[in-house]
Amino acid sequence: MEFTKKGSGNGGITLGIKGRITAVEEEELGSAVNAAISEADNIKLDFKDVDYLSSAGLRVLVSAKKQVDAKGGTIVILNASKDVREVFEMTGLSDLFGM
């Protein structure tokens, strides 16, 4: 899994994610997202290069959402593929992440 970060601080951060998000990558994803949250209140996660999202990945994202909400910020998912978007829709989480 690879990450690219654009922006910082009050301007918000866009975190590009590349690869599959499975239970194996759960910790790596959590670390990258938590680092972004520690720098900014408003986070955009660019899923353009994510082709699979497991329930473990969803757990990381829901936890991140709670952290950002507590800070009064926002977290949104951008550019999710049809398959990944379906995972969010089936779990009822698409509205939570501005999809």
C-alpha positions, 0 to 999 in steps of 0.5 A: 500500500502506498500513500501520498499526502497533499496539503497541511494544517488548516488548509486540510489534507488530501491523502491518496491511497493506492492498493488493496485495503484488507485486514493485512493493511489495516494497521498501515492504513490506520497509521497513515490516516491518524497521522493526517488527522493529527495535522489537520481537521479536514481530511480527504481520502482519495480512493482513485487507486483503491480496488478493494476495501474490506470490513477491516478497512471500514473499521479504520475509516469509521474510527477516523470519522469519530476522531475527526468529528470530535475535532469539529472537522470533516473526512470525505472519500473521493474518487471511489471505484464502483466496487468500493462505492458499493461496499460503502452503500451496502453498509450504509456508510456512503452518506457518512463519508460524503459519497 
